[in-house]
Amino acid sequence: MLTAKKVKKMAKKLGADLVGIASMDRFEGAPEQMDPRHINPDAKALIVIGLRIPRGALRGIEEGTYFLSYSSQAYGSINMIYNPFILFHLTRFIEDHGYEATPIPNDYYNWPAIEYHTGKIKENWSKPVSAEKPAPDVFIHFRIAAFCAGLGEIGYSKLLLTPEFGPRQRFACVLTDAPLEPDPIYDGPKICDRCMLCAKECSANAISTSETIKVNVAGRELEWGKLDIEACTRGFQGMKPYDKYNPFVGEPTPAILYSRAIEGARGCIRACMIHLEKEGKIKNRFVQPFRKRKSWQIE
């Protein structure tokens, strides 16, 4: 008999740091293009796995000397290699027990019918195969899914904060018709204390300190600071092309500029992590504090 305990044990064995299970009723009221029930109307559970962002992958950006690790090992590799590996083998495990399992990787750049910057339907991108269905591909909001699976709470930054790692994780999902027992919605000690450092420390000023977004999910009201995704993207890439403060700019070399996380999530991950570690709110603890020297910043 396949149980939630067995599924979680296998996910952890395959390398997941976090595993939670959401029942499908928790997605009631979700936008049609973001409702996983459209992917499989017979699904009984959504399994959400999380892989930690190594704290050390942020070290080189903190020092301003090594940017590759965060972009590759803590971003691309997690989303495109490690999580898909776990998803593939976890779906095999579930299907060996006679239940269907749909792997849903965190690959939202090229496929969804909605524009993840705005949440709007992409013009001339795709069309529904029939009148009662949304357009392909349906896009799952992974942080909301993680909330529904009981893994943590949505912080002011819009990141999912967990008691294990704070903002340091990325998620992927498996949708299954196996009747797995869901985890309760997270109701532990409050993680986000609205210190607002995520917004204050963001060089791109991408997170509003005055305007918030509120949504109702699984009977709970979630709220986060309104995010300017275009500003976030510019900050991630080092602001304007050929910006004189960009550490990679000598002669203009666009190919280099757009392959590195210049700011390295200075506000939403690093500032948040530093604060939560100081407050003792993260279980994954370290001997040394993260910030030891004066921090550089793009002007």
Residue pairs with C-beta under 8 A, 6 or more apart in sequence:
2 94
2 97
2 98
2 99
2 178
2 180
3 180
3 181
4 21
4 45
4 180
4 181
4 182
4 183
7 19
7 21
7 47
7 90
7 93
7 94
7 178
7 180
8 19
8 21
10 90
10 93
11 19
11 47
11 49
11 86
11 90
12 19
14 85
14 86
14 89
14 90
15 51
15 82
15 85
15 86
16 49
16 50
16 51
16 86
17 50
17 51
17 52
17 164
17 165
17 169
18 48
18 49
18 50
18 51
18 52
18 151
18 162
18 164
18 165
18 169
19 47
19 48
19 49
19 50
20 47
20 48
20 146
20 149
20 150
20 151
20 183
21 45
21 46
21 47
21 48
21 149
21 150
21 180
21 181
21 182
21 183
22 45
22 46
22 48
22 145
22 148
22 149
22 150
22 182
22 183
22 218
23 44
23 45
23 182
24 36
24 37
24 43
24 44
24 45
24 46
26 148
26 182
26 185
26 217
26 218
27 35
27 36
27 37
27 46
27 148
27 218
29 216
29 217
30 36
30 141
30 144
30 217
31 119
32 38
32 134
33 112
33 113
33 114
33 121
33 134
33 135
33 138
33 139
34 114
34 138
34 139
34 140
34 141
34 144
35 134
35 138
36 43
36 46
36 104
36 138
36 140
36 145
36 173
36 175
37 43
38 133
38 134
38 138
39 102
39 104
39 138
39 175
40 100
40 102
40 175
40 177
42 100
42 177
43 102
43 175
43 176
43 177
44 176
44 177
44 178
44 179
44 180
45 175
45 176
45 178
45 179
45 180
45 182
46 145
46 148
46 149
46 173
46 174
46 175
46 176
47 90
47 149
47 173
47 174
47 175
47 176
47 180
48 142
48 145
48 146
48 148
48 149
48 151
48 171
48 172
48 173
49 83
49 86
49 87
49 90
49 171
49 172
49 173
49 174
50 146
50 151
50 162
50 169
50 170
50 171
51 78
51 82
51 83
51 86
51 169
51 170
52 164
52 165
52 168
52 169
52 284
53 70
53 74
53 78
53 165
53 168
53 169
53 170
53 269
54 73
54 74
54 168
55 168
55 273
55 284
55 286
55 290
56 69
57 69
57 70
57 73
57 74
58 70
58 74
58 264
58 265
58 269
58 270
58 273
58 290
59 66
59 69
60 66
60 67
60 68
60 69
60 70
61 67
61 70
61 261
61 263
61 264
61 270
62 264
62 270
62 290
62 291
62 295
63 293
64 247
64 296
67 260
67 261
67 262
67 264
68 260
70 261
70 264
70 265
71 259
71 260
71 261
75 170
75 261
78 170
79 105
79 106
79 107
79 170
79 172
80 105
80 107
83 105
83 106
83 170
83 171
83 172
84 103
84 105
84 172
86 172
87 103
87 104
87 105
87 172
87 173
87 174
88 103
90 101
90 103
90 174
91 101
91 102
91 103
91 174
94 100
94 101
94 174
94 176
94 178
95 101
97 178
99 176
99 177
99 178
100 176
100 177
101 174
101 175
101 176
101 178
102 174
102 175
102 176
103 172
103 173
103 174
104 140
104 172
104 173
104 174
104 175
105 172
106 142
106 170
106 171
106 172
108 116
108 139
109 116
111 137
112 122
112 137
112 138
112 139
113 121
113 122
113 125
113 126
113 134
113 135
113 136
113 137
113 138
113 139
114 120
114 121
114 122
114 139
115 121
115 122
116 139
116 229
117 229
117 230
117 233
118 229
121 135
125 135
126 135
126 136
126 137
127 135
128 134
128 135
128 136
129 136
140 173
142 170
142 171
142 172
142 173
143 154
143 158
143 159
143 160
143 171
144 154
144 217
144 222
145 171
145 173
146 152
146 160
146 162
146 171
147 153
147 154
147 160
147 185
147 186
147 217
147 218
147 222
148 185
148 217
148 218
149 182
149 183
150 182
150 183
150 184
150 185
150 186
151 160
151 162
151 171
151 183
151 186
152 160
152 161
152 162
152 163
152 186
152 191
153 160
153 161
153 186
153 190
153 191
153 192
154 160
154 161
154 192
154 222
154 223
154 224
155 161
155 167
155 191
155 192
155 198
155 224
155 272
156 192
156 194
156 196
156 198
156 199
156 207
156 223
156 224
156 225
157 167
157 198
157 199
157 207
157 224
157 225
157 267
157 268
157 272
158 207
158 213
158 224
158 225
158 227
158 268
159 167
159 198
159 268
159 269
159 272
160 167
160 169
160 171
161 167
161 191
161 192
161 272
161 276
162 169
162 191
163 186
163 188
163 189
163 191
163 281
163 282
163 283
164 282
164 283
164 284
165 282
165 283
165 284
166 191
166 272
166 273
166 276
166 277
166 281
166 282
167 265
167 268
167 269
167 272
167 273
167 276
168 269
168 273
168 284
185 218
185 219
185 220
189 281
191 276
191 281
193 279
195 275
196 209
197 267
197 271
197 272
197 274
197 275
198 207
198 225
198 267
198 268
198 271
198 272
199 205
199 207
199 208
199 209
199 225
199 267
200 209
200 267
200 271
201 266
201 267
201 270
201 271
202 232
202 235
202 263
202 266
202 267
202 268
203 235
203 239
203 263
203 266
203 267
203 297
203 298
204 228
204 231
204 232
204 234
204 235
204 236
204 239
204 263
205 228
205 231
206 227
206 228
206 229
206 231
206 232
206 235
206 267
207 225
207 226
207 227
207 228
207 267
207 268
208 225
208 226
208 227
208 228
209 225
211 225
211 226
212 223
212 224
212 225
212 226
213 223
213 224
213 225
213 226
213 227
214 221
214 222
214 223
215 221
215 222
216 222
234 240
235 262
235 263
235 266
235 298
236 261
236 262
236 263
236 265
237 257
237 258
237 260
237 261
237 262
238 245
238 246
238 247
238 248
238 249
238 257
238 260
238 262
238 263
238 298
239 245
239 246
239 262
239 298
241 252
241 254
241 257
242 249
242 252
242 257
243 249
243 298
245 298
245 299
246 257
246 262
246 298
247 262
248 256
248 257
248 260
248 262
249 257
262 298
263 298
264 270
266 297
270 290
273 282
273 290
274 289
274 290
274 291
276 282
277 285
277 286
277 289
277 290
278 289
